[in-house]
Amino acid sequence: MKSNIKILNGCKREIELDIEADEVTKEFERIVTQFSSRAKIPGFRPGKAPRDIIKQRFYPEIKESLFNSLIPKALSGELKTQNLNPVGMPVVDDLHFKEGQPLHLKAQFEVWPEFNLPGYKKIKVKNKKVSVTDQEINQSLEELRLRSAQYIPVEGRGVLEEDYVVAEMKGKDLKTKKFLPQEKVVILAGHAENEELLNKKLIGSMPGEEKKFTLDYDKNHQNKKLAGKKIEHSLKVISIKEKKIPALDDEFAKELGEFENLKDLKEKIKKEIISSKEKATKQDMAEEIIKKISDKLSIGLPEVLVEQEYMAIMRRLLSSRTQQDIKKEDLEQLKSEGKKKAEQNLKNHLILKKIAEKENLKVSDQEMHEHFKEIAKANNVPLAQIVDSVNKEGKREELRSSILFNKTVDFLVEHAIIE
């Protein structure tokens, strides 16, 4: 087998390959025989039709089968012989086949970039002092109180702001005169996402009371059944529950399960805030270190990986928005920022990977086990369930890589000069 590797640019390579005529002919004849045994040709029993007729009738399919059989195996073997590990699948862009002659092809592919690391130890970074204010503690306490709120049924009064209301809703399309299905709904009275007129009609309504109101829905309304329509709604309150927020006292702290009094709860909150801020500070220092290393490097990046990372970033950015929410110029800016972010993420990934290899950093099975335990504790599920889930989804090595990169980041921070 003859081959030639050409460097096109950056990470892009081209391989030119000739698969020997004897190998091609042998495989071609095998495939013709296979087609012959299955083909149904009028006037001939299965397997008895002349090979020339089989080739004439099924030539495109026979060639496709030949290419699918020979090319992937030949490319894989030759790239392995050349010690090349392609990023993604090689793309065949030139192919010449004639019976009795070698199969000639060209394919393009990308490889991981080669680069030398600059100095990555004793990089100077600034440390930020971590402190906690009373306001931050009080804000956390208030959030805890709100999460602990209960909704208690009430009678003898109308709906107030922040009540949970169970109601029956009916609707009528004023243009078609068709009725919408009656629904039983739960509404948080006064919520900003409710229609303004709905909130106005709801506040003050008594159980059993029915009110009507009409809404003109925008053609881009998120509910497609209502979009662009004028609907007359009928609203009937069935029941009301009011929000009861617990008092901020020792009893409240005890009900949370592990505190003697409110003072203990405040101390725990303070420690958690400090821990969170210390992690954030460490992350900031790590990002600064990696940026200083990255700024000293110019690395050609595989386009296929940049595109994959870019698409993942854009999906995250756009997941919470609709196309109607984004102006054309804003979308173009998002795309530009997404591309830059993708390139930087991939560059950082390559830097951390190279440092981990150079420092012989590994993730032991025990470290994996400890990480599984942390995930199980954070999600309040059995350890075995987490391990089983990761194994079934085939994400064990992905998780190991993530832990390794975190370990490499910790290594960089530990060997930095923190001022």
N, C-alpha and C positions, 0 to 999 in steps of 0.2 A: 504494500500500500504506500503510495507516494503522497506526501503532504508538504504544505508550506504555510507558515504562520506569518502574517503581516500586521504590524502595529499601525492602526489607522489614526487614532488620536486618543490622548488620555487613557481611559480604561477600555477603549474599543479595540477589538482585534478581529482579523479576518483569517479564516483557515480555508486553504484550497486543497482539495482532497480528491485522489483517484482511487476508486475501489477496483481491484484487479478484475480483468475480464473473465477469468475462470470462475471466480466467486460469484460474479454477477450472473453469468450464464447458468451456473448450477442452481442458483436461487430462482432465476427466471423460469427454468424448466420445471422446478418443483411446484411453483405457483400455477403454471399452465396445467400441470397434471391435476392439481387440486381443483381448479376450475372445471376441468374436463370431467372429473368424477361426479361433480354436482350439477353440471349444466344440463338443461333440458332443451335439446335441439330437435325440431321436427324432422322425422325420417331416420333418427338414430336412437339406439338404446343408450341409457345413461352410461357414460364412460367410454362409449364407442365412437363418438364423433371425431373426425380427423382434427389433429392439433392446429392445422392451419385455419380451419373454420372457427375453432375456439379462440385463437388469437385475434382473428379478424373481428369477431363479434364482441369480445370482452377486452380488447386491447387497453383502453383507458383504465379499466378496473384492475387489470393485471399489472400495469405500470405503477398504479397507486399502491397496490399491495407490495410490489417489489421495493419501492422507495421506503414505505413504512417499515419494512422488514430489515433493510440494509442500512439506511442512513443513520438512524439514532444509535445503533450499535457501533457503527464505524466511527461516528463523531465522538461518542463517549470513550471508546477505546483509544483513539488517537490523542484526544485531549489529556487523558490519563497518562499516556506515554510521554507527552510533552510537559507533564507536571503542571497542567493548567486546570484551575478550578473555576469554571464559568459562573457568573452571577446570572441566574435565570437560564432559560433555554436558548441555545443557539438558533438563529433565524437563517434558514437557507434562502438565498436570494439569487442563485444561479445554478442551473441544473441541466446537464447534457447526458442523454442516454441514447445509445444505438446498440441494437443487438450485436453480440460478439465483440464489443469494445468495452473498455473500462467505463465505469460510471463516474463522471466528473461533476464535482459540485463545489460551490463556495458558500460559506456560512459566516455570519457575523455574530459576535458575542461580546460580553463585557467581563472584565476580571476585577478582582479587588485591587485597589491602588497600593502601590509600594511607596513607603515614605519613611524617613528617619525622624524619630522623636527628638524635639529639643529638650533642654533640661526641664524636668517636671517636679523636682524636689526643691525645698527651701524657697518656694514662691511666696512673696510677701502679700499678705491680705490683712484687711482691717477687721477687728472683732467689734461687734456692737454690744453695748451693755444691755442686759435684759432686766427689765423691771415690770412690776404689776401695780396698777393703780386701783384704788377703791372703786372707781367707776367701772372698771373692767370686771371686777368681782361682782359688783351689784348687777351689772348687765347679764352676767352668766346666771346669777340667782333668779333674775326675772325670767329669763328664758326657761329655766327649770320649772318655775312656777306655772308658766304658760303651758308647758308640755304636760304638767300634772293636772291641768284643769279638767273638771268633770262637767258634763251637761245634764242638768237636773230638770225633769218635767215640771212645768208650771201651769197653773190655772188661774182664771179670773183676771187676766190682763191681755193686752194685745202684744204684737211682736215688737221687740226692741232691737237696736243695733247689736250684732254679734250673737243673736239667738240662732239656734239651729231649728229650722222649720221644716216639718214634713207637710207637703201640699200636693193637691191634685191640679194638674195643668191640662187644659184643653185648648186647642187652637183651630182657627178657621182661616183658610186662604181667601181673602176678600175678593180676589180676582176670579178664581175658579169656583168659589163657594164650597170647596171641598174641606172636610174636617180632618184635622190631624189626629193620630191616635192619642187617647187619653193616657197620661203618664203620672205615676206617683214619683215625686222628686224630693230631694233633700237640699235645702238652700241655706247658705250662711247669710243671714240678713245683713245688708249694708256692705257686703264684700265688693271691692273695687272692680272685680271682673264681671259682676252681674250687670245686666242692662240697667241703666240709670232709672228708667221708668219702672222697672220691676222692683227695684229697691224702694222707690217712693210709694208704690201701691202696697208693698209688703209691710212696711213699718206701720204699726198701729192696728193691723188686721187682727181680728179675734178668731179663735177656732170656730169653724163652721161658716164663717163669713166668706162671701164670694165677690171678687172684684174683676172688672174687665178693663183691658187696656190694649192699645194697638201699636205695633212696632213695624217700621219700614226697615227691612234688613238690607245691608249693603250687598252688592252682587259678589263681593269677595269674602263674605262672612264665612267663618271656619266651618259652620254647620251647613253642608251643601243642601240639605232639605229645606233650609230657610233662606238661603242666599238669594237676594234679588226679589224677595216676596214681601207683601204687606199682610201681616198676620194679626188677627184679633185673638188675643189670649184671654182665657178665663182662669182665674187663680182662686183656689179654695184652700184655706189653711185647715189642716187636720189636727196637728199638735205642735206644741212649742217646747223647746228645751233651752234653759238659760245657762250661760257659762259661769261656773263657780271656780274661781282661782283660789287655791289654799293660801292661808296667811303665812307670812314669812316668820316662822318661829321654831322653837326646839322640836315641836311635834312634827312639823313639816320635815325637818332634817331626819328625825327618827324613822319616818315613814319611807324614806328613800333606802333604808335597810342597813346601813353600816356606820351610822354616825350617832354619837351620844347627844349632841346638841348642835345648834346653828353655828357655833364657833368652829367645831370640827369640820362641818360642811364647807365653811368659808376657807379653811386651811387647805382642804383637799382641792378646792377649785383653784386656789392660788398656785398650788404645786403643778396642777395640770396646765394652767396658762403659762407658767414659767417653762415647763417641759416643751410645750408647743412652740413657744418663742425661741427656745434654744435650738430646736430642730430647724426652724425657719432660718435662723441665723447661720447655722451650719450649712444649710442648703445654699444660702446666698454666698458664703465663702467658697463653697465647692464650685458654684457657677462662675465666680470670679477667677478661680484658679484655672478651670477648664478654658475659659475665654482667653486668658493670658497665654495658655499653651496653643490654643487654636489660632490666635492672631499671628503666631510665628510660623504657621504652616500654610502652604498652598497645596491642597490635595484635589486631584481630579476625581470626581465622584461618578460612580456608575449611574447612568441616566435612568435605568429601569428601577433602581432602588429609590432614587430621588422622587420619581413619579409615584411609586407606591406610598412613600411617606407623605408626599404632598396630598394625595387622594385621601389618606387617613385623616390628615389635619383638616382638610376642607369638610369632610363628613362631620367631624366634631364641631367645627365652627358653625355649620349650617343646620345641624340637627335640631336646634331649638328655634329656628326661624323658618319662615316660608319665603318663597321667591318674591312674593308681593311686599314683604317687609324690607327688602334690600334694594336700594337704588343701584342703577347700573354702575355708576362711578364708585360706589362703596364696594360692590362686588369685585370690581377690577382691583381695588386696593387690597381687599381680602385675599384675592388670588396671588397678588404680588407678595404680600406678607407671608402667605402660606408657603410659597415657593422658597423664600429666604429661610423660613423656619425649618422646612424640610431639609434643605442643604446643611443648615447648622446642626440639626439633630443627627443627621447621618455622619457628619464630620466628627461630632462629639463621640458618637458611638464607636467610630473607628479608632479614635484616640484612646478611649478607655479600654477597648479590646486589646490594643497594642501594649498599653501599660500593664494590663493584667497578665499578658503573655510574658512580657519582659521580667516582671517581678514574680512570675510563677504563682500567681494568686489562683486559688481553687476554692470550690464550694464543696465541703464534705457532706456525706449523707447525714451526719449529726446536725449540721447547720440547716440542712433542708428540713429535718424533723422539727427543729426548734421553730423554724419559720411556719411550718404547718400548724404547730401549736398556737402560735401568735394569731394566725388567721382564724383558727377554730375559736379561740377565746374572744376575739373581736366580734365575731359573728354569732357567738353563743350557740355553736353547733358542735356535735361530736367530732373528735380528731379524725376518726376513721372515715367519716363522711367527706371531710375535706380532701383527704388523701385519695379516696376512691374517685371523687369528682375530678381532681386534677389528672389522675391517671387515665380515666375514661375519655377526657377531652384532649388527651395527648399533649398536655401543656407542662409536663414535668421539666423538660429541658429549657423551655421558654422561661419558666420560673427560676430555674437554676442560673440562667444567663442574667436575669434581672437582679438576683441576689449578688451575683459576681460583680455586676456594674456598681451596685451600691457599695460593695466591699472595696472596690477600686476607688470610688469617690472618698470613702472613709480614709483609705490609705493616703490619698493626696492631701486631705485636710490634716492628717496626723503628721505629715512630713512638710507641711507649710510653715512659714514664719508668720505667726499671728501677732500683729502689733496692737 
